[in-house]
Amino acid sequence: EIWPEFDRPATLVILKGEIADGVSERTLSIRIPATSGGPLAVASAAPGGELINVDYKRTDAKDFITLHFKVPQRFFQVEFYDPLSTEAPNRSYRYTWPGDMTVERLSVSLQEPAAASNVLMTPVPGTAVNGPHGLLYRTAEVGRLEAGKQLPISLSYTKADSRTSLQILGVKPGGAAESAPVQSAAAPTADEV
């Protein structure tokens, strides 16, 4: 999930994943952009359950931070903020799924910022639907992606208002993990939402 300008002038990226049924080894390594400075949260959850933070180790490289962690459940979530320039009304963001593992069903969800117009995303998403906080969400179903195959995700939009979506809507922030988690790919085979 990609949430530009949700609760701060940055892009919240939420990776949610489900490790394939029958896979007992739940030790994962996932790369996130070094520009993020590190994760906001690394968590595990039972299906439909509450998120529980898990311990992780990180390895820093020039362009990526690799997170190493083990989850007790099949479901996991990694969240991080990535810089977004909000100085001009025409805004853009790019994230590349690094292809650290095979993903059986990959989807990319965009939460459109409040007061944004001319929203474009690649891969091309479906029709916008109303979601939490009255914001619009669009999802692109990508399907299977082999390990080693990267997926660039880019978006652009116009927004003259410098306030975040929560500020525009008058909603008090409750923490990104509370508001909306996303799924990232996992071990040998995984789903990403």
Salt bridges, closest charged atoms under 4 A:
GLU1 OE2 - LYS16 NZ 3.53
GLU5 OE1 - ARG91 NH1 2.75
GLU5 OE1 - LYS159 NZ 2.77
GLU18 OE2 - ARG74 NH2 2.24
ASP60 OD2 - ARG58 NH2 2.67
ASP100 OD1 - ARG31 NE 2.63
GLU104 OE2 - ARG144 NH1 2.02
GLU112 OE2 - ARG138 NE 2.32
GLU146 OE2 - ARG144 NE 2.76
ASP161 OD2 - ARG163 NH2 2.76
